[in-house]
Amino acid sequence: MAIDYAERIPNNVNLSENRRLRRALEQWQPGFQSWWAEMGPAGFQAREVYLRTATSVDAQGWASFGYVRMPDYRWGIFLADAALDRKIAFGDHKGEPAWQEVPGEYRGALRRLIVTQGDTEPASVEQQRQLGATSPSLYDLRNLFQVNVEEGRHLWAMAYLLHAYFGRDGREEADALLRRRSGSADNPRILGAFNEQTPDWLSFLMFTFFTDRDGKYQLASLAESAFDPLSRTCRFMLTEEAHHMFVGETGIGRVVQRTCELMKAHDTAEVGRFGGIDLKLMQKYLNFHYSVSLDLFGAELSTNAANYFSMGLKGRFNEESHDDDHQLKDASYRITQVDENRVVQKDQPALLALNETLRDAYIADCARGVSRWNKAIKAAGIDFELRLPHRGFHRAIGDCATVKVTPEGRLITEAEWAAHHAQWLPTAQERQFVGSLMIGVTEPGKYAGWIAPPARGINHQALDFEYVKL
């Protein structure tokens, strides 16, 4: 059956007028629907959820709220408005007109970038599939589902680019996005962080703060691309990514608030026996999710990153804000490396250090969020401070993957790591305890005992609004 593109797939890319692309997406959509039925949120597919749906890129259309069953969600394809006479801002093609078609010599590299980004979108849905059953409130349940359907829309965005600009290879890659599975031994997702489990809501909130924030920086760097359809696609995706990070930052802030309330009420830092999550345990979860997310930026020195930049495929965060020639052929950049069993700072060619440039911007952004949590702890009169661990801590990619580094940045032996890592990362017993707190709360206006209510509802709704009709 042909798809009614104006109704079922809101878009601003003229799907109804492009017969070739229409046929390709008609063949891809059933696979997407099957993937969503198999790997989307478990147990709630028939429920009506108060969701935001994008119907256009303007202020009136990109955030339309209403009840919808998730399988009926209108996943759309949107590109941000084109910039008039846009010029390439960096690399060897700096100053040339932005590309509307894929240059043949960059076809493989550009496809690889799109596939890697696209693979993260369904992966996070798969990781979060079982969380609905243990949601701390209807407000949080709705936020989980909003994140999930928007990740599904981001998958549509990347599949559109593959189908529209890469021919048969693109169609095969789009199909493969639906075949891989997070955590699969045989066909895993491309990036390691997207094969980790998200077994509880504290992990989910940490994921949306740290890992979705990596997504912000990756999308922002792709939004600089000389390939204009990719740039415009990512610019629109960033408007939705902001909500995912909001869920993480405010969610963790609410856990911190509730823990502080329990600490003051019971005059103890050990609030686990009162149904709360200790600040020290939150620090361990922070250490884990932050370090795993740092790996997503890649190695400190990367010829691939240098080539993507020189080709004009992937820029830096806010490229035009950098005060240099935007080609970096003779520039240097200071990075963290391991040298003779010491963690040191070294100047390296800036072109090779682009991953570290992006990681530095990410770290500064994370620090701002952690600072806001610490202000709440201080305002409660509690002497404790959450901290980002050293960038070399618990790394699996890059220079520090070959050594063991404490959260303070001290190199230690394998034996010391084995003896002390349980002080820095959540143990199986601690994860089991957090899991024991995860009991679903489904009465409107009620919240689990380990998290505080939000400051306000969604789209001006009351806190006791029925965000999910159960």
DRENKETOR-97172 format. One line per 4 residues: number of its first residue (from 1); their letters; for each residue x, y, z of C-alpha. Coordinates in steps of 0.2 Angstrom, whole numbers. Layout:
NUM = a = X,Y,Z ~ ...;
***
This chain:
1 = maid = 0,0,0 ~ 7,17,-5 ~ 11,29,9 ~ 2,46,11;
5 = yaer = 17,56,13 ~ 8,72,18 ~ -1,64,32 ~ 9,49,38;
9 = ipnn = 27,56,35 ~ 27,75,38 ~ 42,81,28 ~ 49,96,19;
13 = vnls = 59,86,6 ~ 45,84,-7 ~ 43,65,-4 ~ 27,65,-14;
17 = enrr = 36,71,-30 ~ 51,60,-29 ~ 45,43,-37 ~ 62,34,-35;
21 = lrra = 64,40,-17 ~ 46,36,-13 ~ 48,18,-19 ~ 63,16,-9;
25 = leqw = 55,22,7 ~ 39,12,4 ~ 50,-3,4 ~ 60,3,20;
29 = qpgf = 45,8,31 ~ 38,-9,34 ~ 56,-15,40 ~ 56,0,52;
33 = qsww = 39,-4,59 ~ 44,-22,62 ~ 60,-16,71 ~ 49,-4,81;
37 = aemg = 37,-17,86 ~ 51,-29,91 ~ 63,-17,99 ~ 53,-2,104;
41 = pagf = 46,2,121 ~ 40,-15,128 ~ 22,-16,136 ~ 16,1,131;
45 = qare = 13,1,112 ~ -6,2,114 ~ -6,16,126 ~ -9,34,122;
49 = vylr = 5,45,126 ~ 6,64,127 ~ 19,67,114 ~ 27,81,105;
53 = tats = 27,78,86 ~ 37,88,73 ~ 26,93,58 ~ 37,107,51;
57 = vdaq = 53,116,55 ~ 45,133,59 ~ 41,138,77 ~ 22,133,75;
61 = gwas = 25,116,68 ~ 40,108,75 ~ 32,105,93 ~ 14,100,91;
65 = fgyv = 8,91,107 ~ -6,78,109 ~ -10,60,113 ~ -4,47,101;
69 = rmpd = 0,28,102 ~ 18,26,98 ~ 16,14,83 ~ 5,28,75;
73 = yrwg = 18,42,79 ~ 21,53,63 ~ 40,50,61 ~ 44,64,49;
77 = ifla = 59,70,38 ~ 64,88,41 ~ 79,98,35 ~ 82,115,43;
81 = daal = 79,130,31 ~ 93,132,18 ~ 105,146,21 ~ 106,158,6;
85 = drki = 122,156,-4 ~ 130,145,10 ~ 148,143,8 ~ 160,129,15;
89 = afgd = 167,136,31 ~ 183,125,33 ~ 195,113,26 ~ 202,112,8;
93 = hkge = 186,118,0 ~ 184,133,12 ~ 175,147,3 ~ 167,136,-11;
97 = pawq = 148,134,-12 ~ 141,121,-1 ~ 137,104,-10 ~ 119,99,-14;
101 = evpg = 125,82,-21 ~ 138,70,-14 ~ 156,72,-22 ~ 161,56,-29;
105 = eyrg = 178,56,-21 ~ 171,58,-4 ~ 156,46,-6 ~ 163,32,5;
109 = alrr = 169,43,19 ~ 152,53,19 ~ 142,37,19 ~ 152,30,34;
113 = livt = 149,46,44 ~ 130,45,41 ~ 129,27,45 ~ 139,28,61;
117 = qgdt = 128,43,67 ~ 112,34,61 ~ 117,18,70 ~ 116,27,87;
121 = epas = 98,31,85 ~ 90,14,85 ~ 103,8,98 ~ 97,19,112;
125 = veqq = 79,14,109 ~ 85,-4,111 ~ 95,0,126 ~ 80,8,135;
129 = rqlg = 67,-4,129 ~ 62,-12,146 ~ 62,4,156 ~ 44,8,155;
133 = atsp = 39,-5,168 ~ 49,3,181 ~ 46,22,178 ~ 46,33,193;
137 = slyd = 31,43,187 ~ 19,46,172 ~ 29,62,169 ~ 45,52,168;
141 = lrnl = 37,38,157 ~ 31,51,145 ~ 49,58,144 ~ 56,41,141;
145 = fqvn = 44,38,126 ~ 47,56,119 ~ 66,52,119 ~ 62,35,110;
149 = veeg = 51,42,97 ~ 63,56,93 ~ 77,44,91 ~ 66,34,79;
153 = rhlw = 64,51,69 ~ 82,53,69 ~ 84,36,62 ~ 72,41,48;
157 = amay = 82,57,45 ~ 98,47,42 ~ 89,33,32 ~ 82,47,21;
161 = llha = 100,53,17 ~ 106,36,13 ~ 91,32,2 ~ 91,49,-7;
165 = yfgr = 110,52,-10 ~ 119,35,-10 ~ 109,23,-22 ~ 109,5,-19;
169 = dgre = 123,6,-6 ~ 113,18,4 ~ 98,7,3 ~ 108,-8,9;
173 = eada = 116,3,23 ~ 98,9,29 ~ 92,-9,30 ~ 107,-14,40;
177 = llrr = 103,0,53 ~ 87,-11,56 ~ 96,-27,58 ~ 110,-23,70;
181 = rsgs = 105,-25,89 ~ 112,-16,104 ~ 123,-29,114 ~ 121,-43,101;
185 = adnp = 136,-55,101 ~ 134,-58,82 ~ 128,-41,75 ~ 131,-27,88;
189 = rilg = 129,-8,86 ~ 144,1,79 ~ 150,11,94 ~ 154,2,111;
193 = afne = 143,14,122 ~ 128,9,112 ~ 130,-9,117 ~ 130,-6,135;
197 = qtpd = 115,-10,145 ~ 103,3,152 ~ 95,-8,166 ~ 88,6,178;
201 = wlsf = 82,24,178 ~ 98,31,186 ~ 108,24,171 ~ 95,31,159;
205 = lmft = 96,48,167 ~ 115,47,166 ~ 114,41,148 ~ 103,56,143;
209 = fftd = 115,68,151 ~ 132,61,146 ~ 129,51,130 ~ 116,61,122;
213 = rdgk = 127,76,126 ~ 140,67,115 ~ 126,66,102 ~ 124,85,103;
217 = yqla = 143,88,99 ~ 143,75,85 ~ 128,82,77 ~ 134,100,79;
221 = slae = 151,95,70 ~ 141,86,56 ~ 130,102,55 ~ 145,111,49;
225 = safd = 147,99,34 ~ 150,105,16 ~ 136,92,11 ~ 122,104,14;
229 = plsr = 108,91,16 ~ 118,83,30 ~ 121,100,38 ~ 102,105,37;
233 = tcrf = 97,88,44 ~ 108,89,59 ~ 103,107,62 ~ 85,101,64;
237 = mlte = 90,86,74 ~ 99,97,87 ~ 82,105,92 ~ 76,88,98;
241 = eahh = 92,83,106 ~ 91,97,118 ~ 75,89,126 ~ 85,73,128;
245 = mfvg = 99,82,138 ~ 85,91,148 ~ 78,74,153 ~ 95,69,160;
249 = etgi = 101,85,168 ~ 84,89,177 ~ 82,70,181 ~ 98,69,190;
253 = grvv = 95,85,198 ~ 79,78,205 ~ 88,63,211 ~ 100,74,220;
257 = qrtc = 86,84,227 ~ 78,69,235 ~ 94,62,242 ~ 97,79,250;
261 = elmk = 80,79,258 ~ 82,61,265 ~ 99,66,271 ~ 93,80,281;
265 = ahdt = 77,71,287 ~ 87,57,294 ~ 103,65,298 ~ 114,53,288;
269 = aevg = 123,52,271 ~ 118,33,269 ~ 100,35,263 ~ 99,18,255;
273 = rfgg = 89,11,269 ~ 76,25,267 ~ 74,22,249 ~ 86,34,242;
277 = idlk = 102,34,232 ~ 118,40,241 ~ 128,54,233 ~ 143,43,233;
281 = lmqk = 134,30,223 ~ 128,43,211 ~ 147,48,209 ~ 151,30,204;
285 = ylnf = 137,30,191 ~ 143,47,185 ~ 161,40,183 ~ 155,26,173;
289 = hysv = 144,35,161 ~ 155,50,158 ~ 170,39,154 ~ 161,28,142;
293 = sldl = 154,43,133 ~ 172,51,132 ~ 177,36,122 ~ 164,40,109;
297 = fgae = 175,54,103 ~ 188,42,97 ~ 207,43,99 ~ 216,59,104;
301 = lstn = 225,58,87 ~ 216,53,72 ~ 220,53,53 ~ 201,50,50;
305 = aany = 196,65,59 ~ 209,75,50 ~ 204,69,33 ~ 185,72,37;
309 = fsmg = 190,90,41 ~ 201,93,26 ~ 188,86,15 ~ 174,97,22;
313 = lkgr = 164,83,29 ~ 164,86,48 ~ 169,102,56 ~ 172,108,74;
317 = fnee = 159,113,86 ~ 153,130,82 ~ 167,131,68 ~ 165,149,64;
321 = shdd = 168,154,82 ~ 186,148,81 ~ 199,162,78 ~ 210,153,65;
325 = dhql = 212,150,47 ~ 199,135,48 ~ 211,124,38 ~ 224,120,52;
329 = kdas = 238,115,41 ~ 251,123,52 ~ 242,124,69 ~ 245,114,85;
333 = yrit = 234,109,99 ~ 238,103,117 ~ 231,86,121 ~ 233,73,135;
337 = qvde = 244,58,132 ~ 253,45,141 ~ 272,46,140 ~ 284,35,150;
341 = nrvv = 270,30,162 ~ 265,48,165 ~ 250,57,160 ~ 256,73,151;
345 = qkdq = 251,88,140 ~ 259,88,123 ~ 257,100,108 ~ 252,90,93;
349 = pall = 246,95,75 ~ 229,102,77 ~ 222,93,62 ~ 226,76,70;
353 = alne = 219,82,87 ~ 202,87,81 ~ 194,73,91 ~ 202,81,107;
357 = tlrd = 195,98,102 ~ 178,91,101 ~ 180,82,118 ~ 187,97,126;
361 = ayia = 171,107,122 ~ 160,92,128 ~ 170,91,145 ~ 167,110,148;
365 = dcar = 148,107,144 ~ 147,92,156 ~ 156,102,170 ~ 143,116,169;
369 = gvsr = 129,103,172 ~ 138,95,186 ~ 141,113,194 ~ 122,116,194;
373 = wnka = 119,99,204 ~ 133,105,216 ~ 124,121,219 ~ 108,112,224;
377 = ikaa = 119,101,236 ~ 127,116,243 ~ 110,125,245 ~ 104,110,255;
381 = gidf = 119,113,267 ~ 127,97,263 ~ 146,96,262 ~ 148,85,246;
385 = elrl = 153,89,228 ~ 150,78,213 ~ 165,78,201 ~ 170,73,184;
389 = phrg = 184,61,184 ~ 200,63,175 ~ 198,61,156 ~ 210,46,157;
393 = fhra = 199,36,170 ~ 191,20,164 ~ 195,23,145 ~ 194,9,132;
397 = igdc = 199,20,117 ~ 214,32,115 ~ 231,34,124 ~ 224,30,142;
401 = atvk = 216,14,136 ~ 233,6,139 ~ 235,11,157 ~ 225,12,173;
405 = vtpe = 221,30,179 ~ 212,35,195 ~ 198,48,195 ~ 211,60,201;
409 = grli = 222,57,186 ~ 236,46,195 ~ 243,31,185 ~ 242,15,195;
413 = teae = 246,-3,192 ~ 234,-17,186 ~ 235,-24,204 ~ 230,-7,212;
417 = waah = 216,-5,200 ~ 210,-23,204 ~ 210,-19,222 ~ 202,-2,221;
421 = haqw = 191,0,206 ~ 175,-4,216 ~ 178,12,225 ~ 176,22,209;
425 = lpta = 163,11,198 ~ 147,4,203 ~ 148,-14,209 ~ 136,-28,204;
429 = qerq = 129,-27,222 ~ 126,-8,220 ~ 118,-10,203 ~ 107,-23,211;
433 = fvgs = 102,-11,225 ~ 97,3,213 ~ 87,-10,203 ~ 78,-14,219;
437 = lmig = 72,4,220 ~ 65,3,202 ~ 46,0,205 ~ 34,8,193;
441 = vtep = 23,22,199 ~ 8,25,188 ~ -4,36,198 ~ -4,54,191;
445 = gkya = 5,66,202 ~ 14,52,212 ~ 33,49,211 ~ 45,36,217;
449 = gwia = 53,39,234 ~ 71,40,226 ~ 67,55,215 ~ 59,72,218;
453 = ppar = 45,79,207 ~ 49,91,193 ~ 48,109,195 ~ 35,110,181;
457 = ginh = 25,100,169 ~ 27,97,151 ~ 19,110,139 ~ 12,120,154;
461 = qald = 2,104,160 ~ 0,101,179 ~ 11,89,188 ~ -4,77,190;
465 = feyv = -8,77,172 ~ -11,60,164 ~ 4,60,153 ~ 1,42,148;
469 = kl = -16,34,148 ~ -15,17,157;
***
